Structure formats: structure tokens, C-alpha cells
Amino acid sequence: MPEISQDYWENFIAIILAFAMLALIIERALYQIFDTKLWLKIEEILDKQTGYEGFDLKPWISSLVSIIVVYRLNLDMIAMIYDSDKSHNISLVITGLFLAGGSTGIYKFFKRAREIRQGVTSSSK
């Protein structure tokens, strides 16, 4: 496995942190809608209409908003990590879905990334 430079890791962490901040901004903005009595009433109506109490539109709306933000700002996290000037539709969608994960998704990502990095560094010794 080729050695990854310290500059690469610093760039990678800077990109991930920037997107983590954007994910938190989107999450907090959507919270202003999802924490209203009107939204709770909408969920109640949807549950009655569908007959299913687990019908949750929040992740779908969050994903859609995040993907729109990514496309409008042309923020391709994967292209940035690999230092590419060219964005691709699939990586823009993946970036949007990463952002839609919000703070919980960010926490899980960093936890898993740390486990992988520790595994790589311990196996190279």
C-alpha cells in the first residue's frame, strides 16, 4: 500500500470538517421546520392517511435539500478529496447524502474513519 503523505491527511481532514460544518448548518436550518407544531400535525395526518406510524419524510426532505445545495454550489467532496477539478453526478449525490446525515452521520463517519486509520497504521508497523 502506498504511503499517504501528511499533507494528504491534513487536506482530507480540512475537507471533511468543512462539509461537517455545512451538514450541521443544514441540519439546524431544517430543525426550525421539523420542530414546529405544524410539522407534527403534518406527520400526524400522514400517519393517519397511510395507516403507518413509521412514515417519516424528514430524511427524504433532508436528502433532497442537501443534494440541491451541493448541486447549486457545485460542492463535490469526493472530487476535492482526490484533488480533481471535474465533478460527477454520482459523487455530488453521495456528497449530498453525506450532508443529509447531519451530526449523527458525521459522528459515525469520524468514528469509523478513526478505526480504519488505526487499523492501517497498526498493520504497517
Backbone torsions as a table, in degrees:
resi	resn	phi	psi	omega
1	MET	NA	129.6	-178.8
2	PRO	-66.9	149.1	179.4
3	GLU	-72.3	133.2	177.5
4	ILE	-97.6	128.6	-175.0
5	SER	-72.0	160.6	177.0
6	GLN	-63.5	-36.1	177.8
7	ASP	-61.1	-39.2	178.5
8	TYR	-60.9	-47.7	-178.6
9	TRP	-63.3	-39.8	179.2
10	GLU	-64.8	-43.0	177.6
11	ASN	-63.7	-44.8	179.8
12	PHE	-58.9	-47.9	-179.1
13	ILE	-64.7	-40.6	178.8
14	ALA	-62.0	-42.4	179.2
15	ILE	-65.2	-47.1	-179.2
16	ILE	-62.1	-42.5	179.2
17	LEU	-64.3	-39.1	178.0
18	ALA	-62.7	-43.7	178.8
19	PHE	-70.6	-31.6	176.3
20	ALA	-63.3	-41.1	177.8
21	MET	-64.2	-41.8	177.5
22	LEU	-63.6	-39.5	177.8
23	ALA	-61.7	-41.3	178.3
24	LEU	-66.0	-38.3	178.1
25	ILE	-62.7	-47.2	179.4
26	ILE	-63.3	-43.6	179.5
27	GLU	-59.5	-46.2	-178.7
28	ARG	-67.6	-36.7	179.0
29	ALA	-64.3	-44.6	179.6
30	LEU	-69.6	-28.2	177.8
31	TYR	-59.0	-33.7	-180.0
32	GLN	-61.2	-28.4	177.7
33	ILE	-88.5	-47.3	-173.4
34	PHE	-70.5	-13.9	-179.0
35	ASP	-102.2	20.9	-179.3
36	THR	-100.2	159.1	176.2
37	LYS	-65.0	-34.1	178.6
38	LEU	-61.8	-44.9	179.6
39	TRP	-63.7	-40.8	177.7
40	LEU	-61.3	-37.9	177.4
41	LYS	-66.5	-41.3	177.7
42	ILE	-60.8	-44.5	178.2
43	GLU	-62.1	-40.3	178.9
44	GLU	-62.1	-43.5	179.0
45	ILE	-64.3	-43.5	178.9
46	LEU	-62.3	-40.4	178.7
47	ASP	-62.4	-41.4	179.1
48	LYS	-68.0	-41.2	-178.9
49	GLN	-64.4	-41.6	-175.7
50	THR	-89.6	-19.2	-176.5
51	GLY	72.3	17.6	-177.0
52	TYR	-133.7	118.9	-175.5
53	GLU	-76.8	-11.3	-179.0
54	GLY	-92.7	8.6	-179.2
55	PHE	-72.6	106.2	-173.5
56	ASP	-124.2	115.4	180.0
57	LEU	-86.1	-14.1	-174.4
58	LYS	-54.4	-49.8	-179.2
59	PRO	-64.9	-31.5	178.5
60	TRP	-69.7	-43.5	178.5
61	ILE	-66.1	-44.2	178.3
62	SER	-59.9	-43.1	178.3
63	SER	-63.2	-46.1	-179.7
64	LEU	-61.7	-47.5	179.2
65	VAL	-60.7	-44.6	-178.9
66	SER	-64.1	-42.6	178.9
67	ILE	-65.3	-39.8	177.0
68	ILE	-62.1	-45.1	178.4
69	VAL	-59.3	-45.7	-179.4
70	VAL	-61.4	-45.2	-179.9
71	TYR	-66.4	-44.9	-177.7
72	ARG	-64.0	-36.7	-179.2
73	LEU	-95.1	-2.4	-177.2
74	ASN	49.6	55.2	-178.4
75	LEU	-102.4	90.7	-178.8
76	ASP	-98.9	97.5	-176.9
77	MET	-60.6	-40.8	-177.5
78	ILE	-66.9	-42.6	177.1
79	ALA	-62.5	-38.5	179.0
80	MET	-65.6	-41.9	-179.9
81	ILE	-62.7	-40.0	-179.1
82	TYR	-93.0	12.3	175.0
83	ASP	53.6	47.9	179.6
84	SER	-109.8	142.7	178.5
85	ASP	-86.2	-11.9	-174.5
86	LYS	-102.3	124.5	175.7
87	SER	-89.7	150.7	176.8
88	HIS	-125.2	146.9	-178.3
89	ASN	-55.7	-43.9	-176.7
90	ILE	-65.3	-38.9	-179.8
91	SER	-74.4	-27.5	173.5
92	LEU	-67.1	-41.7	177.8
93	VAL	-65.2	-43.4	178.8
94	ILE	-61.9	-41.2	176.9
95	THR	-61.4	-43.7	178.3
96	GLY	-62.0	-40.3	179.2
97	LEU	-68.5	-35.7	174.8
98	PHE	-60.3	-45.6	179.4
99	LEU	-64.4	-37.1	-178.2
100	ALA	-65.4	-20.7	178.4
101	GLY	-65.6	-19.4	177.3
102	GLY	62.3	-155.8	-174.5
103	SER	-66.6	-35.6	178.5
104	THR	-66.0	-43.8	177.6
105	GLY	-62.7	-39.2	179.0
106	ILE	-64.9	-45.3	179.6
107	TYR	-59.5	-47.6	-180.0
108	LYS	-63.3	-37.8	178.8
109	PHE	-63.1	-50.4	-178.6
110	PHE	-64.0	-36.8	178.1
111	LYS	-63.4	-46.5	179.9
112	ARG	-67.4	-40.5	179.1
113	ALA	-62.1	-39.7	178.5
114	ARG	-64.7	-41.7	178.4
115	GLU	-62.1	-42.5	179.9
116	ILE	-66.1	-45.7	-179.5
117	ARG	-62.1	-41.0	178.3
118	GLN	-64.7	-38.1	178.2
119	GLY	-65.9	-40.1	179.9
120	VAL	-68.5	-43.9	-178.4
121	THR	-70.6	-33.8	179.8
122	SER	-75.1	-30.2	179.9
123	SER	-78.3	-21.5	-179.7
124	SER	-85.2	-7.0	-179.0
125	LYS	-84.0	NA	NA
